[in-house]
Amino acid sequence: MDRRLFVLAVGMFALGTDSFVVAAVLPGISHAFGVSIGAAGQMASIYSVTFALLSPPIAALAATIPRKRLLLCGGVIFVLANLGTVIAPTFGLALLSRIIAGVGAATFSPTATGAAVMLVRPEHRGYALLVVVAVFTFFLGLVTQEEAVTGWLGYLS
C-alpha cells in the first residue's frame, strides 16, 4: 500500500474519532463547565454539523488550491482547534473551538478523498477510496457497537 494513502487514512481516522472522544468524556465536560450533559453534548453535535455542512462548499471553493496545502491547512486547523478545546476557559469558547475543528475536518476530508484517487493509477482508484474512506466508516461502526454494548452492560449493573 502506498504510504501516502496510509497517511490520508490516519487523518480520516482522527476526524472520525473526534465526536466519539467528546461523547466519552461528556460527564467530565459537564462538570468542568457547569453545564448539563445535554448541553455538553452539543460539543459533539456542533462539530459534526459544521463538518457536514461545510465539506461540500469548501471542496468546491478550494478546487484550485493545491491538495497538499489544503490537507496541511485542514489538519493543522483541526489539531489546533482540538487543543483549543482542551484549554478553553469557558463553554462558549469550547463550542467555538469545536466549530473551528469542524472547519478543519471539512477541509481535510474531501481533499483526502480527492487526493487518494490522484495518487494511484486509474484502475486502482476504487482501492484508494476504500483505504481512505473505509477507515472512517469502519471506526464509526465499531464505536457505535462498542457504545451499544457498554450501554447495555451499564444498564445491567
C-alpha positions in Angstrom: 0.0 0.0 0.0 1.2 3.5 -0.8 2.4 5.2 2.3 0.6 8.4 1.3 -2.8 6.5 1.3 -1.9 5.4 4.9 -1.3 9.0 6.0 -4.7 10.0 4.5 -6.4 7.1 6.2 -4.9 8.1 9.6 -6.2 11.6 9.1 -9.6 10.3 8.3 -9.5 8.1 11.4 -8.8 11.2 13.5 -11.7 13.0 12.0 -14.0 10.0 12.7 -12.9 9.6 16.2 -13.3 13.2 17.2 -17.0 13.2 18.0 -16.8 9.9 19.9 -13.9 11.2 22.1 -16.1 14.1 23.2 -19.0 11.8 23.8 -16.9 9.6 26.0 -15.9 12.4 28.3 -19.3 14.2 28.5 -19.7 13.9 32.3 -16.3 15.5 32.8 -17.0 18.3 30.3 -20.4 18.9 32.0 -18.7 19.1 35.4 -15.8 21.3 34.3 -18.0 23.9 32.6 -21.0 23.6 35.0 -23.5 22.7 32.2 -25.8 19.8 31.8 -24.7 16.7 30.0 -27.1 17.5 27.2 -25.5 20.9 26.7 -22.1 19.4 26.8 -23.2 17.0 24.1 -23.6 20.0 21.8 -19.8 20.0 21.5 -20.1 16.7 19.5 -23.1 17.9 17.6 -21.7 21.3 16.6 -18.5 19.6 15.3 -20.5 17.1 13.2 -22.9 19.7 11.8 -20.1 22.0 10.9 -18.2 19.2 9.2 -21.2 18.0 7.3 -22.4 21.4 6.1 -19.1 22.9 5.2 -17.5 19.9 3.4 -19.2 20.5 0.0 -18.8 24.2 -0.2 -15.2 24.1 1.0 -14.4 21.4 -1.6 -15.9 23.5 -4.3 -14.3 26.8 -3.3 -10.9 25.3 -2.8 -10.8 23.3 -6.0 -7.9 25.5 -7.4 -5.8 25.3 -4.2 -3.1 22.6 -4.2 -4.2 19.5 -2.4 -1.1 19.2 -0.2 -1.7 22.8 1.1 -5.3 22.0 1.8 -4.5 18.8 3.6 -1.9 20.5 5.8 -4.1 23.5 6.5 -7.1 21.3 7.3 -5.0 19.1 9.6 -3.4 22.0 11.4 -6.7 23.8 11.9 -8.2 20.5 13.2 -5.4 19.8 15.6 -5.1 23.4 16.9 -8.8 23.7 17.4 -8.9 20.5 19.4 -6.0 21.8 21.5 -8.1 25.0 22.0 -11.0 22.8 23.2 -8.8 21.3 25.8 -7.6 24.7 27.2 -10.9 26.6 26.7 -11.7 28.5 29.9 -15.4 28.8 29.1 -18.1 26.6 27.5 -18.7 29.2 24.7 -15.0 29.1 23.7 -15.1 25.3 23.8 -18.0 25.4 21.4 -16.3 27.9 19.2 -13.2 25.6 19.1 -15.4 22.7 18.1 -16.8 24.7 15.2 -13.2 25.5 14.1 -12.3 21.8 14.4 -15.3 21.1 12.1 -13.9 23.6 9.6 -10.6 21.8 9.6 -12.3 18.4 9.2 -14.4 19.8 6.3 -11.3 21.0 4.6 -9.3 17.8 5.1 -11.9 15.1 4.4 -13.0 15.9 0.8 -9.4 16.8 -0.1 -8.2 13.5 1.3 -10.7 11.5 -0.9 -9.8 13.6 -3.9 -6.1 13.2 -3.3 -6.4 9.5 -2.8 -7.7 8.8 -6.3 -5.0 11.0 -7.8 -2.2 9.1 -6.1 -2.8 5.8 -7.9 -3.3 4.5 -11.4 -6.9 4.8 -12.7 -7.6 1.1 -12.2 -6.7 1.3 -8.5 -8.9 4.4 -7.7 -11.6 2.2 -6.0 -9.0 0.6 -3.8 -7.6 4.1 -2.8 -11.0 5.3 -1.8 -11.6 2.1 0.1 -8.4 2.6 2.1 -9.1 6.2 2.9 -12.9 6.1 3.5 -13.2 2.6 4.9 -11.1 3.5 8.0 -13.5 6.4 8.7 -16.6 4.2 8.2 -15.2 1.1 10.0 -14.4 3.2 13.0 -17.8 4.8 13.1 -19.4 1.3 13.1 -17.0 -0.1 15.6 -17.6 2.7 18.1 -21.3 2.6 17.7 -21.3 -1.1 18.5 -18.9 -0.6 21.5 -21.2 2.1 22.9 -24.2 -0.1 22.5 -22.5 -3.0 24.4 -21.2 -0.8 27.1 -24.5 0.9 27.5 -26.2 -2.4 27.7 -23.7 -3.7 30.3 -24.1 -0.5 32.3 -27.8 -1.0 32.2 -27.4 -4.5 33.7 -25.2 -3.3 36.6 
